Amino acid sequence: MQVLAPPTFFFFYNEPAEVAASLCALLNDGLSEAVRLHPNRMAGMAAVPMQDARYAIAEMERTHANLNMRAVCIGSNVNGRGLDSAEFWPFFEAAEALGVPIFIHPMSSDLAGADRMREYFLHNLIGNPLDTTLAAARLIFGGVLEAFPELQVCLAHGGGYLAWASGRMARGYTVRPECRNSLRRSPHELINRFYVDTIVHSPQALEYLIACFGADRVLCGSDYPFQIGDPSPTELVEGQPRLTDEDRRRILRENATGLFRLEPLVAYT
């Protein structure tokens, strides 16, 4: 079973909010129809027009109530604006109240430092994980995670570099006053608020990722059908020598079924 997320070029952040709301609705209706035709093979995440929180909330409410969408998928930034911006807080408040998980995917069309990553496919190899890391850091340091303690957030591509940056972020919180402007506790205490997928393409990286976030916060991901995706995502998990059978079940199945409320839909064992 796959949980399908719309790619970021279907978010329409650069369009007027009213136009983007209509386009997202068309996309979500089509995705919902695919799920309806294959209910034991697919579940869906909705795209929402984040350039205007009012429209984003309305589409999230509609897809949650009427289309049985299991999450919303948003970009790592919205036309260059960080996700900790005050304009997005009503959206996070509504997602928390509805119990709708948020999946954050990097905005490949609007990456930090993109002008220095034009060659060698670096905008994807380096830029995508970097922008996800920036999004997560802003949610932490901007106080969003503390303000909404029940908000559920999943980060693409292993959370970018967050696991590897967490110690440095904690050190910054200790020694730099601006890191404490909106944050009352160390980033180390908040990092396991995130869920992350397994798309890191390295057994060693996955081992550290699980150690950092915990086996109950890592979900098997594929990035299908994109070329940079993992063609055999389950093998990377099954090949981890230090995982217990219970932890493998969590990563390969139970974490996703719990986060996306899929238990009634999963028809196989």
N, C-alpha and C positions, 0 to 999 in steps of 0.2 A: 504494500500500500504506500502511496506517495501523497504527501501534502504539497500541493502545487502553489507556487508563489509567482505572481506576475513579474516579468523583468522590469527593470527600472525605466526603460525607455517607454513603458506604458503608464508611467505615473503622471505624465503631462504637467509637470510643475511649472513649465515655462508658458503655459497657456493661461488665459484669464480664468479665474476660479470657477465661474459658471460653466465655461466650456469644458474645463478639466473634470468638473463634477459629472457632466453628461457623458464624457468619454469613459471615465472610470465606471460609471453605472453600466454602460454597454459592455465593457470588458468583464465586469463582475457577473453580469447576467449570463454571458457566454460561458464563463468558467463554471458557474453554478449549474448550467445545463450539462456540461461535461461530467461534473460530479454526479448529477442525477442519473445519468446513463450508466455510470460505473461506481455505484456507491460503496462497494467493498474494495475498490482499487484506488480511489481518489478522494481527497478532501481538498478544500480550497482556502486560500488567504485572499483577502480583498485588497485592492488598490484604493487609496483615498486621496483627495486633492489637498495635500498638506499646506499649500500656499495660502489657504484660508481655513482656519480651524473650524469655523462654523460648518462649512461644506464637508470637511473631513469627518466631523462628528456625525453629521446627518447620514453620510454614506456608510460609516461604520455601524451606526444604529440600524440602518436599513438592511445591510447585508447580514448582520448578526441575527436580526429578528426574522427576516423573510427568506434569506438565501442559505441559512445555516453555515455561513462562513466560520471557520475555526480560528481565524486570526486576521490581523491587518498587516500588510507589508509596506514599510515606508523606507525612504532613502536616508543615508547617513547625514545628509544636510538637505536643506530646502532652498534652492537657488543661492547657495553659499551661506545661508543662515544656520547657525548651530542649533541643535535640537533642544538646548537649554533656554532658548529665547523665550521670553515671557508669553509671546503670542501662541506658543504651542502648549502651554500648561493646561488650558482647558481641555485640549484633546487628550492629554495624559490622564487628567482627572476623569474624563468620561470613559476611557479605556479601563481604568482601574475599577470604576463603578460597575461596568458591564462585565468585568472579568474577561476581557478580550486580550489575548496575548499580542504583542507587537514584535514583528520580525524586522530587523534592520539590515538592509543590504546597501553596500556602497553605491553611491551615485557616480557611475563611471564617466558620465558626461560633465561632472562638476567636482573634480577631485582637487584637494589641496596639493599644491606643488606640481600640477599637471604640466606646466610649461617645461619642467626639467625631466619629464618622463615620457617624451614623445618617441624615443627610440627603444628598440629591443623588447617591445611589448611591456615596458616597465609600468605603464599606467595601470595595467591589470596585475602584473606580478607583484609590484610594490605598492602602487597607488590605491588599489581597492582595499587591501588589509589596513593600510595607513588611515584611510578615511573612516573605516569602521572603528578603529582605535580612537580617533578624534571624537567620533560621536559618543562612544562609551565614556571617554574621559569627561566630556562636557556634561553628560547626564549625571556623572558622579560629582564633579567639582561644582557644577551649577546647582546642586541641591535637589535635582528632580527625583532621584531614587529615595532620598530621605523624605521628601514631601509626599510621595506616593508609595508607601511601604508595601502595598499589595500589587503594585504594577509588575506585570510579567513581560520581560524583554529578552528576546533571543537574538544573538549576533551571528551574522554570516561568517563563513571562512575561519572558524575557530576563534572568533572574536578579534580577528586581526592580530595585532601585537600586544593586546591588553595583558595577557598572562605574563609576557616578558617585561612589560613596562610597569607592572603593578608595584614592584619594590621601589622603583624610582619615583613613582607617584606618591607612595607612602612617605618616602624621604622628603619630597617636596612639601607635603602636608605638614611635616614636622618642623621644617626650617623656614618656610616661606609664608608670610601672613596672608598673601592674596589667595593662597590655596585653601585658606580657612574662612574666606568671606561668606560662603554659603554652605559650608560643610562642617558638621559638628563632630565627626569621627573619621578615622583614617580610611583611606580608600581600600586598605586591606580588609576592612570589615564589611565592605560593600561589594567587592568583586564577585562573590558567589551569589549575588542577587541576579546575575545574568545567567541565561542559558547560552550555550554555544553549540555549533555543529562540529562535525569531525573533519571538515574539509581542510586539512593541513598538509596532506601529501607526504607525510613523513611519520614512520612509527615512533621515532624519538620525540618528535613534536607532540604527537597525540598522547604519548605517555605523560609528558609534562603538563599538557592541557588538562588531562583527567586529574592529575595530582593537584593542580591549582584550583580548578572549579569544583571537583568532586564528581564521582561517577553518576550522581543523580542529576547533574546539570549539563550533561553532554548528550547531544542527539545525533544520530547517524544522518549525514547529509550527502548529497551527490553532486549538486550543481548541474544536473542534467537539464537540458541537452547541450550545454556549452562545452567547447573544446577543452577548457581549462578544468573542467569538472573531474571528479574521481570516477573512473570507469568501473571500479570494483569496491564500492564504499564499505561493504560489510567485511571484506577481507582484512582491511586495516584494523578494524576492531577485533575481529576474531584472532588476529595474529599477535595481540598484546599479551605477553607471557605472564604478566603480574595481575591481570584481571581475574576476578572470580567469575564463575558461571552466572551468578546473580548480577554482577556488574555488567557483564556482556548483555544480559537480557534487558537491563535498564537502558543501556546506550542504544541497542538495536531496536528496541520496541517500547518499553514501558515509559521512558521519559517523554517520548513524543505522544503516546496515547494519553498520558496524564495531562501534559501541557495543553494539547489541542482538543482534549475531551473526546477522544476517539474510541473509548472502550466499547460503547454500544455498536460501533460500526465495524470493528475488526472481526472478521468472520473466520479467521484461521488461527491455529495455535502454533 
